[in-house]
Amino acid sequence: MRADPTYFNSVVQSLNNAMNNSNNLAAELSSGLRVGSLSDDPAAATQSLRLDGTIAGIDTFVQTASGVSSRLQMTDSTLGEVVSQVTSAISLAVGAANGTLNSANLDSIAQQVTSIRDNVLSLANSSYQGSFLFSGSQGTTTPFSLNTTTTPATTNYQGDSNVQTIVTPGGQKIQISLPGSSIFGSGSSGVLGVLNQLVSDLTSGAPTANISADSSALTDALSTVSTQRSVLNNSLSTIQSTSTYAQTQEAQLKVQQGSLVASDPAAVATGLQASQTQYQALLSVITALQQDNLFNHLS
């Protein structure tokens, strides 16, 4: 009787294959992933990598949007206080223009308007997390400075005119800042300029017609503040809705990615059991061959 010298090697190779298959299936069952490397499924792995990039981009936007939203909320709160302060100044100006007040009354109103002007200036120089809200892109530059050596005083803008934006995952640009000069003016213009003029007219005893004109100018300036505030409010609303949509899209993409690389636990468990059964059968064959060496029967 002549034994096939390749038979034993063939059985050993089959045993090794069964063991490797069992190990791979056990790892897949443990991780829940059928695609662990490019070689497992090149098409699925490539698509999963593309989804990784898209998901990462969405996640970055959502995190950035959260910080931007907080900043815009702070900006809105600040401008809301500006509106309240300027509304009070208009009321004082209207009262001062009625022609029935004496100089002491006008001086008192002048002091109140000066306090309002200083409050508005402080609000215009507000910062959030170390960055000024109204200096354009010059976050570390104090936006406004007051020069009281002139009559009336002047408030100078020291930021720039750059408008900052945030880009959504879909490529849309959303405005997230306004130059301070477009809200508060600069020099003798804008709400700060009008407040300076009103303080000067009240202090110098200017005709009531001048104070009345200041009141009208202050009303126009307040309208500008409110209009610019609405621009940023619209941006805030857009960012929040876009962020909510992006998070929903991200969740859907993660589900899609999971379906590409996830394994079927039941099928894997069945395959693993079959592979282990095959391994044990082959191991029994090898054991038998080792115990009964066929070469002992060769004549």
C-alpha positions in Angstrom: 0.0 0.0 0.0 1.4 3.4 -1.0 0.3 6.5 0.9 -0.2 9.9 -0.8 2.7 12.0 0.6 0.7 15.2 0.0 -2.4 14.1 1.9 -1.1 14.9 5.3 0.1 18.4 4.2 -3.2 19.0 2.5 -5.1 18.2 5.7 -2.8 20.5 7.8 -3.3 23.3 5.3 -7.1 22.8 5.6 -6.8 22.8 9.4 -4.9 26.2 9.2 -7.5 27.6 6.9 -10.3 26.6 9.3 -8.4 28.1 12.2 -7.8 31.4 10.4 -11.5 31.5 9.3 -12.6 30.9 12.9 -10.4 33.6 14.2 -11.6 36.1 11.6 -15.3 35.2 12.3 -14.7 35.5 16.0 -13.2 38.9 15.6 -16.0 40.0 13.4 -18.6 38.8 15.9 -16.8 40.7 18.7 -16.4 44.0 16.8 -19.7 43.8 14.9 -17.8 44.9 11.8 -17.4 42.8 8.6 -15.1 45.4 7.0 -12.0 46.1 9.1 -9.6 46.9 6.3 -9.7 47.8 2.6 -9.0 44.2 1.6 -12.2 43.0 3.3 -14.4 44.8 0.9 -12.7 47.5 -1.2 -15.9 49.1 -2.5 -17.5 49.3 0.9 -14.3 50.4 2.6 -13.8 53.2 0.1 -17.4 54.5 0.4 -17.1 54.3 4.2 -14.0 56.5 4.1 -15.8 59.1 2.0 -18.6 59.1 4.5 -16.1 59.5 7.3 -14.9 62.8 5.6 -18.5 64.0 5.2 -19.4 63.2 8.8 -16.3 64.9 10.1 -17.1 68.0 8.1 -20.6 68.1 9.4 -19.4 67.5 13.0 -16.9 70.4 12.7 -19.7 72.7 11.4 -22.0 71.7 14.3 -19.4 72.4 16.9 -18.4 75.7 15.3 -22.1 76.7 14.9 -22.6 76.1 18.6 -19.9 78.6 19.5 -21.0 81.1 16.9 -24.6 80.9 18.2 -23.5 81.7 21.7 -21.6 84.7 20.4 -24.6 85.9 18.4 -26.9 85.5 21.4 -24.5 87.6 23.4 -24.4 90.2 20.6 -28.2 90.3 20.4 -28.4 90.7 24.2 -25.9 93.6 24.0 -27.8 95.3 21.2 -31.0 94.9 23.1 -29.6 96.8 26.0 -28.4 99.5 23.5 -31.9 99.8 22.2 -33.2 100.3 25.7 -30.6 102.9 26.5 -31.2 104.9 23.4 -34.9 104.7 23.8 -34.4 106.4 27.2 -32.2 109.1 25.7 -34.9 109.8 23.1 -37.5 110.2 25.9 -35.2 112.6 27.7 -34.5 114.6 24.5 -38.2 114.9 23.8 -38.8 116.2 27.3 -35.9 118.7 27.0 -37.3 120.1 23.7 -40.6 121.1 25.1 -39.3 124.6 26.1 -40.6 124.6 29.7 -37.4 123.4 31.5 -34.9 125.7 33.2 -31.2 125.5 33.0 -30.9 123.3 36.1 -33.4 120.8 34.6 -31.4 120.8 31.3 -28.1 120.2 33.2 -29.7 117.2 35.0 -30.9 115.8 31.7 -27.5 116.4 30.2 -25.9 114.4 33.0 -28.4 111.5 32.4 -27.7 111.6 28.6 -24.0 111.6 29.3 -24.4 108.5 31.5 -26.4 106.9 28.7 -23.7 107.8 26.1 -21.1 106.2 28.4 -23.2 103.1 28.8 -23.7 102.7 25.0 -20.0 103.2 24.5 -19.3 100.5 27.0 -21.8 98.2 25.3 -20.2 99.0 21.9 -16.9 97.8 23.4 -18.3 94.5 24.7 -16.3 91.4 24.3 -17.1 87.6 24.3 -14.4 85.1 25.3 -11.7 87.6 24.9 -12.8 88.9 21.5 -14.5 92.2 20.9 -18.0 91.9 19.4 -18.0 95.0 17.2 -14.5 95.5 15.9 -15.0 93.6 12.6 -12.2 91.0 12.2 -10.0 92.9 14.7 -11.0 90.9 17.7 -8.3 92.1 20.0 -8.7 95.8 19.1 -11.0 97.9 21.3 -13.6 99.1 18.7 -14.4 102.6 20.0 -12.6 105.4 21.8 -14.1 108.7 23.1 -12.4 112.0 22.4 -13.7 114.7 24.8 -11.3 117.4 23.6 -13.6 118.3 20.8 -17.0 120.0 21.1 -19.1 118.0 20.8 -17.1 115.0 21.8 -16.3 112.4 19.1 -16.3 108.7 19.2 -13.9 107.1 16.8 -14.1 103.5 15.4 -10.8 101.6 15.5 -11.9 98.3 14.1 -12.2 97.4 10.4 -15.0 96.9 7.9 -14.6 93.2 7.4 -17.6 90.9 7.7 -17.1 87.4 9.1 -19.0 84.4 7.8 -19.5 80.7 8.6 -19.8 78.2 5.8 -22.4 75.4 6.1 -21.8 71.8 4.9 -23.8 72.7 1.8 -21.5 75.6 1.0 -23.8 78.5 2.1 -22.1 81.5 3.7 -23.8 83.0 6.7 -22.9 86.4 8.0 -21.9 86.3 11.7 -20.6 89.8 12.4 -21.0 93.4 11.6 -18.5 96.2 11.7 -19.2 98.4 14.7 -19.3 101.5 12.6 -22.3 100.2 10.7 -24.2 99.9 14.1 -22.8 102.7 16.2 -21.3 105.1 13.6 -17.9 106.8 13.9 -16.8 110.4 14.5 -19.9 112.5 14.6 -22.1 110.0 12.8 -24.3 107.2 14.2 -26.0 106.7 17.5 -22.8 107.7 19.5 -22.3 110.8 17.4 -25.9 111.9 18.0 -25.6 111.2 21.7 -22.5 113.4 21.8 -24.3 116.1 20.0 -27.3 115.9 22.3 -25.0 116.2 25.4 -23.3 119.2 23.9 -26.6 121.0 23.0 -28.0 120.3 26.5 -24.9 121.5 28.2 -24.5 124.7 26.1 -28.2 125.7 26.4 -28.8 125.3 22.6 -32.2 126.3 21.2 -35.0 123.7 21.7 -35.1 123.4 17.9 -31.6 121.9 18.0 -32.6 119.5 20.8 -35.7 118.5 18.8 -33.4 117.8 15.8 -31.2 115.7 18.0 -34.2 113.7 19.1 -35.2 113.0 15.5 -31.6 112.1 14.6 -31.5 109.8 17.6 -34.7 108.1 16.5 -33.1 107.5 13.0 -29.9 106.2 14.7 -32.0 103.8 16.8 -33.7 102.5 13.6 -30.2 101.7 12.2 -29.2 99.8 15.4 -32.5 97.8 15.2 -32.0 97.1 11.5 -28.4 95.8 12.0 -29.6 93.8 15.0 -32.2 92.1 12.7 -29.4 91.1 10.3 -27.6 89.2 13.0 -30.8 87.8 14.4 -31.6 86.3 11.0 -28.1 84.8 10.9 -28.6 83.3 14.3 -31.9 81.7 13.2 -30.4 80.4 10.0 -27.4 78.9 11.9 -29.5 77.2 14.5 -31.9 75.6 11.9 -29.0 74.6 9.7 -27.2 73.0 12.6 -30.3 71.0 13.6 -30.6 69.8 10.0 -26.9 69.0 9.8 -27.1 66.9 13.0 -30.0 64.9 11.5 -28.1 64.4 8.3 -25.0 63.3 10.3 -27.1 60.7 12.1 -28.5 59.3 8.8 -25.0 59.1 7.3 -23.7 57.2 10.4 -26.6 54.7 9.9 -25.7 54.4 6.2 -22.0 53.9 7.1 -22.9 51.3 9.7 -24.9 49.3 7.1 -21.9 49.3 4.8 -19.4 47.8 7.3 -21.6 46.1 10.0 -21.8 42.3 10.1 -24.9 40.1 10.5 -24.4 38.6 14.0 -26.6 35.6 13.4 -24.9 34.7 10.1 -21.5 35.2 11.6 -22.3 33.0 14.6 -23.6 30.3 12.3 -20.4 30.5 10.1 -18.2 30.5 13.2 -19.9 27.3 14.5 -19.5 25.6 11.1 -15.8 26.6 10.9 -15.1 25.4 14.4 -16.8 22.1 13.6 -14.7 21.7 10.5 -11.6 22.5 12.5 -12.3 19.8 15.1 -13.0 17.3 12.4 -9.7 18.0 10.6 -7.9 18.0 13.9 -9.3 14.5 14.5 -8.1 13.3 11.1 -4.6 14.6 11.8 -4.5 13.0 15.2 -5.5 9.7 13.6 -2.9 10.0 11.0 -0.2 10.7 13.6 -1.2 7.6 15.6 -1.3 5.3 12.7 1.5 6.2 10.4 0.6 4.9 7.0 4.2 4.5 6.1 4.4 1.6 8.6 2.2 -0.4 6.1 4.5 0.1 3.1 6.1 -3.1 1.9 
